[in-house]
Amino acid sequence: MNLVELTERLHAIRDHNDWRQFHSPKNLAMAASVEMAELVEIFQWLTEDQSRQLPADKLAHAGQEVGDIVLYLLLLCSELGLDMDAVVRSKLADSERRFGQ
């Protein structure tokens, strides 16, 4: 996954639609949270086993929501001047140190 390319494509969509005015860090964080809630809703009331064996339509829906979340997080990183690859790698290394591998 080329995060730079994805971010550039997102910026092209944003700029074409004049959405930058709405893409404050606050708004992007809230939008990512809303998309996460939509992902959680797919699993609401399912058993553990059911959550691991989603029907094809629900699995596709979950994938769409995951995509939405990642794209909003890419935009958030861009607005904050964060390198998503670097922050994810840093957090993973921290988890490896803390919890072992």
ABEGO torsion letter per residue (X at the ends): XBAAAAAAAAAAAAAAAGAAAAABAAAAAAAAAAAAAAAAAAABGBBAAAAABBBAAAAAAAAAAAAAAAAAAAAAAAAAGBBAAAAAAAAAAAAAAAAEX
